[in-house]
């Protein structure tokens, strides 16, 4: 009985415990069940509308994530992965548009849509990369080049530069029948006068040195090969001798816009008497920048006015706004018309036509097309009785731009234009009430100042990351120049176009030239001020994505938590930027130039040659010195063809010039690094680490970092760039590497 009583007591206790545990579980599960029920409860119509609005505004940001992830892998994504992602995109898109949500949870519809956009962005970018594929030179060559002129601009060295299509390379075709012939090449014409201007569509012949587009001048730097790939540019080079025109210009319709642009530009410059102010005015109105020299471009960059010469949102906005106002107020002066038609919509249609003509005239520049899309979306909003300036219209324009040219995401123009536009819309929404309290006469001035401050704040980190410069007086320059653009340049440019068929354009062209000269004067004066340019270190690759995501979260975040996360992302980007480590030694991909970092700045191995590479290195360092000044700093020793320095206790020798290969044995001491600007035939030395041009072709540019403890870390350009379509494509075209080793 005692045992039975004990067992009964024990069973009773266990039953009580089980009951208590069950009660606790039910109590704990109740909130979870309530939350699940809340998630499954269908949202109200207002909540769905707000969620749809927020989701649409965030759509280009999420699409950009997928596009950006495409550029991360070191190897090109395979077709199997792309097919899987495409199927995932379709499946998730189907889930997001179902009438009933998956698992009964309404929030999952938004999650599915977001993942569909991201995966779709990755697939879209991959498809675009394959669609623009064009033959690229497999190796450098020298000989005759023939082609049709399809574009004219100026090179880094201030020479006239032409882009040719329908390319023929007679010598290369005869020697290497299987070698790929580029469909498009770009040549700097060093043998021509500075004012040489070939006719659009003219077929010319030049004896030139052509080479495949080169990669980044330093590991992790700007990748010109990628830019050339998406421009279908298969070769770049220069011609020392004058070119020969082979025949009359091509009169085909495909070059109509190019012919019209060059004709109007030359006519405008002739009517205005020539000079840089006339060339600048022609560039603003037609998009032809071949007459604007490097001195003018430098002044515009130093004063933060370089955006003015690139036909972008400012030009499209001023042009369409002036045409809109001209047509609308013109119709208001005719009461019978004003009472019978919707003047606002007629003006919007006229402005849209004017913007379309301006876009066609200015040519296929990415910034021009992007600004046209933004202007067109806003004018169509007026035609459909929607709000023209809203985050929704900006999102629509961004989606169209990314859908047509997803690679534009990584370009500074896309980032700056959409960042500035979104910041202006949100900023003025925040500042609307304070502005309304100001007297009416003060509001235009306040709006002009605030516009420059808000847009400048949004674009400064992006511009600094891409161009390594901050224009200290850029705000002042823009405040002085933008009114001139708005009241003199664009209005009288439009009037000159309207009056030209009547032969009455001279007065309008005179005002246009005066306004252009005034902007150039402002740029020159601002650029000449002490401290006009503040150099900035090139940031790590992770900084710009953080800036973009942080800025988007701060501007369009739906809650305080999201906006706070945006502030944290921006803070993290600045901290990463501040901790940037620059390479101790840089070596160019051809071995002809080296630069060692010292306490006094980077020291270059030679004062001339490789000017583009030298300037890029110094800019990335945040150094305003010229190549000559950097080469005069102490850091290298030895004669011209055998420059020497020491990095992390190891001797580094740069051998160049005639007989450089013969000097390798003398420079190859134990532990030394020897860079040979030539090929070394025969056995390679083992005592030193030798980089000749054969090895540098495999590694690309080199960056050497001195680590604590005397170690030396070497980063190669190839290691950073990986094996993508734009840098290993020669093997994919008909014919592999040519038999002669001329690569």
Buried (B, 14 or more C-beta within 10 A) or exposed (E): EEEEEEEEEEEEEEEEEEEEEEEEEEEEEEEEEEEBEEBEEEEEEEEEEEBEBBBBBBBBBBBBBBBBBBBEEEEBBEEEBBEEBBEBBEBBBEBBEEEEBBEEBBEBBBBBBBBBBBBBBBBBBBEBBEEBBBBBBBBEBBBBBBBBBBBBBBBEEEBBBBBBBEBBBEEBEEBBEEBBBBBBBBBBBBBBEEEBBBBBBBBBBBBBBBBBBBBBBBBBBBBBBBBBBBBBBBBBBBBEEEBEEEEEBBEEEEBEBBBBBBBBBBBBBEBBEEBBBBBBBBBBBBBBBBBBEEEBBBBBBBBBBBBBBBBBBBBBBBBBBBBBEBBBEBBEEEEEEBEEEEBBBBBBBBBBEBBBBBBBBBBBBBBBBBBBBBBBBBBBBBBEEEEBBBBBBBBBBBBBBBBEBBBBBBBBBBBBBBBBBBBBBBBBEEBEEEEEEEEEEEEEEBBBEBBBBBBBBBBBBBBBBBBBBBBBBBBBBBBBBBEBBBBBBBBBBBBBBEBBEEEEBEEBBBBBBBBBBBBBBBBBBBBEBEEBBEBBBBBBEEBBBBBBBBBBBBBBBBEEEBBEBBEBBBEBBBEBBEEBEBBBBBBBBBBBBBBBBBEEBBBBBBBEBBBBBBBBBBBBBBBBBBBEBBBEBEBBEBEEBBBBBEBBEBBBBBBBEEEBBEBBEEBBEEEBBBBBBBEBEEEEBEEBBBBBBBBBBEBBBBBBBBEEEEEBEBBBBBBBBBEBBBBBBBEEBEBEEBEEEBB
